[in-house]
Amino acid sequence: KGKKVQFFNCNQDNLKLIDEFPFKDQCVEVAVLDNLCFATLSAFSRVPGTTDSLAIIDIESRKILSQVNTGGSWSKVVKAHPSGLIFVSNWWSNNLSIIDISDPLHPKVIQLLPCGISPRGIAFTKSGELGLVAGFYSRNIIEIRQKSSKLFEISFIGNPYDFPNYSGCMRDIVSDPNDEYSYISNLGRNLIHIYHIPTRNIIDSVLVGRYPNSITFFDSSKKKLLVSCRESNTVCLLDIDTRKVEGCTEPNVKKSTGLSAFPE
């Protein structure tokens, strides 16, 4: 029922479940920072701030260290900031939880930042000074900037894509290592947007499979993107230089959604 975080031991010949952690609420997404695993947990209540939380698990000892209320509703994406802060996008309460985990046993929500309508994907520049948030139902890109070591503010709110036409729904976002471009999946329009960070413009869009969800860099050079396309039941490979889809997997999976890659 989606109420467990599971750890697997992986190698080329075997995939073995080695531990699992049950929770009372649904486990939504996970992220890893150093030796810590973070999981967002939601009961998907429409009452903001009453149930949703972030769990912190020590990977080496495989113990739950703590759990903190995010203060938001429908907590989804969890992303580590370069400073070590943890960001959580809260779909229903339309804000971001910024969480101090300097003491993993006693994490603290230090800011709830209002951010568009149903914020989803989050990406940061290398320094962490600038963050980009994909607004799913606001259908735009929102910039957040670091004012101090632990305080952030909205610095720019983009217009809905291709307005007044149907803008689609922005979902996931990643940024290249040079802090020049971000890549955004638009689930409603079946597109990957190429966003030029310095000029705040979508300079190109590439048609992929139906309902593109998660995106991630495929190789260590970060010249190719993997895109999970939920309604096509495929994963597509997009070449960043040519801005073309090189190919897709056979449609032999069901509702491909989450995605991770291990560059060699």
ZIZI-V465027 format. One record per pair of residues at least 24 apart in sequence whose C-alpha atoms are under 10 Angstrom apart, sorted by the first residue. I is the first residue (numbers start at 0). J is the second residue. Records with the same first field share a line. If there is no record, write none. Layout:
I=J ; J
This chain:
0=24 ; 25 ; 26
1=25 ; 26 ; 27 ; 40
2=26 ; 27 ; 40 ; 41 ; 42
3=27 ; 38 ; 40
4=28 ; 29 ; 36 ; 37 ; 38 ; 39 ; 40 ; 54 ; 56
6=58 ; 61
17=61
18=61 ; 62
19=61 ; 62
20=56 ; 61 ; 62 ; 63
22=54
24=50 ; 51 ; 52
25=51
26=52 ; 53 ; 54 ; 74 ; 75
27=73 ; 74 ; 75 ; 76 ; 77
28=53 ; 74 ; 75 ; 76 ; 77 ; 78 ; 87 ; 257
29=53 ; 54 ; 55 ; 75 ; 76 ; 77 ; 78
30=55 ; 76 ; 77 ; 78 ; 79 ; 85
31=55 ; 56 ; 57 ; 58 ; 77 ; 78 ; 79
32=58 ; 78 ; 79 ; 80 ; 81 ; 83 ; 85
33=57 ; 58 ; 83
34=58 ; 59 ; 60 ; 61
35=59 ; 61 ; 62 ; 63 ; 64 ; 103
36=61 ; 63
37=63 ; 66 ; 77 ; 78 ; 79 ; 85
38=66 ; 74 ; 75 ; 76 ; 77 ; 87
39=66 ; 67 ; 68 ; 69 ; 73 ; 74 ; 75 ; 76 ; 77 ; 87 ; 88 ; 89
40=66 ; 67 ; 68 ; 69 ; 73 ; 74 ; 75
41=69 ; 71 ; 72 ; 73 ; 74 ; 75 ; 89
42=72 ; 73 ; 74
43=72 ; 73 ; 74 ; 90 ; 91
44=72 ; 73 ; 91
45=71 ; 72 ; 73 ; 91 ; 92
46=71 ; 72 ; 73 ; 91 ; 92
47=71 ; 72 ; 73 ; 89 ; 91 ; 92 ; 93
48=72 ; 73 ; 74 ; 89 ; 91 ; 92
50=74
51=75 ; 89
52=87
53=77 ; 85 ; 87 ; 96 ; 98 ; 106
54=103 ; 106
55=100 ; 103 ; 104 ; 105 ; 106
56=103 ; 104
57=103
63=104
64=103 ; 104 ; 105 ; 106
65=102 ; 103 ; 104 ; 105 ; 106
66=103 ; 104 ; 105 ; 106 ; 107
67=98 ; 104 ; 105 ; 106 ; 107 ; 108
68=96 ; 98 ; 106 ; 107 ; 108
69=95 ; 96 ; 97 ; 98 ; 107 ; 108 ; 109 ; 110 ; 111
70=94 ; 95 ; 96 ; 97 ; 108 ; 110 ; 111
71=95 ; 96 ; 111
73=117
74=118 ; 119
75=117 ; 118 ; 119 ; 120
76=118 ; 119 ; 120 ; 121 ; 171
77=119 ; 120 ; 121
78=120 ; 121 ; 122 ; 123
79=121 ; 122 ; 123 ; 127
80=121 ; 122 ; 123 ; 124 ; 125 ; 126 ; 127 ; 128 ; 130
81=123 ; 124 ; 125 ; 126 ; 127 ; 128
82=125 ; 126 ; 127 ; 128 ; 148 ; 149
83=127
84=108 ; 109 ; 148 ; 149
86=110 ; 111 ; 121 ; 122
87=111 ; 118 ; 119 ; 120 ; 121
88=112 ; 113 ; 114 ; 117 ; 118 ; 119 ; 120 ; 121 ; 132 ; 133 ; 134
89=113 ; 114 ; 116 ; 117 ; 118 ; 119
90=114 ; 115 ; 116 ; 117 ; 118 ; 119 ; 134 ; 135 ; 136
91=116 ; 117 ; 118
92=116 ; 117 ; 118
93=117 ; 118 ; 119 ; 134 ; 136 ; 137
94=118 ; 119
95=119 ; 121 ; 132
97=149 ; 150 ; 151
98=149
99=149
109=149 ; 150
110=149 ; 150 ; 151 ; 152
111=151
112=143 ; 150 ; 151 ; 152 ; 153
113=152 ; 153
114=141 ; 142 ; 143 ; 152 ; 153 ; 156
115=139 ; 140 ; 141 ; 153 ; 156 ; 157
117=168 ; 169 ; 170
118=169 ; 170 ; 171
119=168 ; 169 ; 170 ; 171 ; 172
120=169 ; 170 ; 171 ; 172 ; 173 ; 183 ; 184 ; 213 ; 214
121=170 ; 171 ; 172 ; 173 ; 174
122=171 ; 172 ; 173 ; 174 ; 175 ; 181 ; 182 ; 183
123=172 ; 173 ; 174 ; 175 ; 178 ; 181
124=173 ; 174 ; 175 ; 176 ; 177 ; 178 ; 179 ; 180 ; 181 ; 196
125=174 ; 175 ; 176 ; 177 ; 178
126=178
129=153 ; 154 ; 178 ; 196
130=154 ; 174
131=155 ; 172 ; 173 ; 174 ; 181 ; 196
132=156 ; 169 ; 170 ; 171 ; 172 ; 173 ; 183
133=168 ; 169 ; 170 ; 171 ; 172 ; 183 ; 184 ; 185
134=159 ; 168 ; 169 ; 170 ; 171
135=167 ; 168 ; 169 ; 170 ; 171 ; 185 ; 186 ; 187
136=166 ; 167 ; 168 ; 169 ; 170
137=166 ; 167 ; 168 ; 169
138=162 ; 165 ; 166 ; 167 ; 168 ; 169 ; 170 ; 185 ; 187
139=166 ; 167 ; 168 ; 169 ; 170 ; 185
140=169 ; 172 ; 183 ; 194 ; 199 ; 200 ; 201
141=199
142=196 ; 199
155=199
156=199
157=199 ; 200
160=185 ; 192 ; 201
161=201
167=210
168=210
169=211 ; 212
170=210 ; 211 ; 212 ; 213 ; 214
171=211 ; 212 ; 213 ; 214 ; 215 ; 226
172=212 ; 213 ; 214 ; 215
173=213 ; 214 ; 215 ; 216 ; 224
174=215 ; 216 ; 221
175=216 ; 220 ; 221 ; 222
176=220 ; 221
182=214 ; 215 ; 216 ; 224 ; 239
183=211 ; 212 ; 213 ; 214
184=210 ; 211 ; 212 ; 213 ; 214 ; 226 ; 227 ; 228
185=209 ; 210 ; 211 ; 212
186=210 ; 211 ; 212 ; 213 ; 228 ; 229 ; 230
187=211 ; 212
189=228 ; 230
191=224 ; 226 ; 237 ; 242
193=239 ; 242
203=242
204=242 ; 243
205=237 ; 239 ; 242 ; 243 ; 244
206=237 ; 242 ; 243 ; 244
207=231 ; 234 ; 235 ; 236 ; 237 ; 243 ; 244 ; 246 ; 247
208=232 ; 233 ; 234 ; 235 ; 244 ; 247
209=233
210=254 ; 255 ; 256
211=235 ; 255 ; 256
212=254 ; 255 ; 256 ; 257 ; 258
213=255 ; 256 ; 257 ; 258 ; 259
214=256 ; 257 ; 258 ; 259 ; 260
215=257 ; 258 ; 259 ; 260 ; 261
216=259 ; 260 ; 261 ; 262
217=259 ; 260 ; 261 ; 262 ; 263
218=260 ; 261 ; 262 ; 263
219=260 ; 261 ; 262 ; 263
220=262 ; 263
221=262
224=260
225=258 ; 259 ; 260
226=255 ; 256 ; 257 ; 258 ; 259
227=254 ; 255 ; 256 ; 257 ; 258 ; 259
228=254 ; 255 ; 256 ; 257
229=253 ; 254 ; 255 ; 256 ; 257
230=254 ; 255 ; 256
231=255
232=256
234=258
